[in-house]
Amino acid sequence: KEFTNHPKVELILNDTNLGFTKGNNLILRQLLQEDYKYIVLLNNDTAAEPTWLENLVKCTEDNQADMVTSKMINYFKRTRMDNAGHLMLNTAEVIPSGHDEPVEEWNTYQENIGACAGAALYSTKMLNNIGIFDEYFETGYEDAEFGLRANILGYKTVFAPDAVVYHKVKQSIKKIMNYDYILKIQLNIFYAYFKLMPTGVLIINFPSFIFKYFSIFIIDIIYWRPKFLKVMADAWYRTLFKERKTIRKARNEFYSKHRPISSFKILKKMTFFLWFDIKRFWKYIILRKEVEQEKW
């Protein structure tokens, strides 16, 4: 009602809910047929500072970057970050940088492993070369795979600390958060990793990979988290048996078209999992204790 007749807005309504990936790809395909230098995505659960877009473009131009992530601050707790783009653990997970950390700690430019698509800029040159979102994904992790894909093909992805957006974290996802969604995210992690990673990286990270997921299995038993045990078991079973052909096909197609940077350079971009996960597990223990105390 508000934007149908706006002179600077083209409103496109789909007959069905295409999900995040297909919905954005529909528009990206149209825009890539025209002569634009950049394309910017902005989710509907955000509020942008007036200088957000200007600073996003300035960061791109100043640093010759192909993908730029905004400084995404938690809309409801504005002293805390939502994310500053992505980092990747050497055990496959692509996760948000700076999540729930103090905003003042994220005031400097830095390179990362990709952008949260909720408020991101992409160069059309890069999009034309590496493609758009992989439609194996539906709603979730498509931007993680896309950022990872860009990185291993040698494109520069950065964080713009002056391009500020306030994000109503997971407000849309809450509506679809259930067992199937959590399982799909874990399948997405395995799919992206095995689709994109060179054989050398897979071999070098194999010991960490096995140790990590065996530890998760043990922890889930000790703290008796049957839902997470089921998710992990289902994810491994489907990846190894039901999704194997899909992953192999996507991997073969990717490597037939592209030549990644060296395995050594890819490994340098990764974050070693152990210390990161120890801190994450410690936070889980503390939060668990706080919840139990509140119950008492």
PyMOL commands that set and color helices and strands:
alter all, ss='L'
color gray80, all
select helices_A, chain A and resi 19-31+52-63+103-105+124-130+142-152+173-175+179-196+199-222+226-242+244-257+263-269+273-295
alter helices_A, ss='H'
color red, helices_A
select strands_A, chain A and resi 38-42+46-48+67-74+81-83+86-88+94-96+110-111+119-123+157-167
alter strands_A, ss='S'
color yellow, strands_A
deselect
rebuild
show_as cartoon
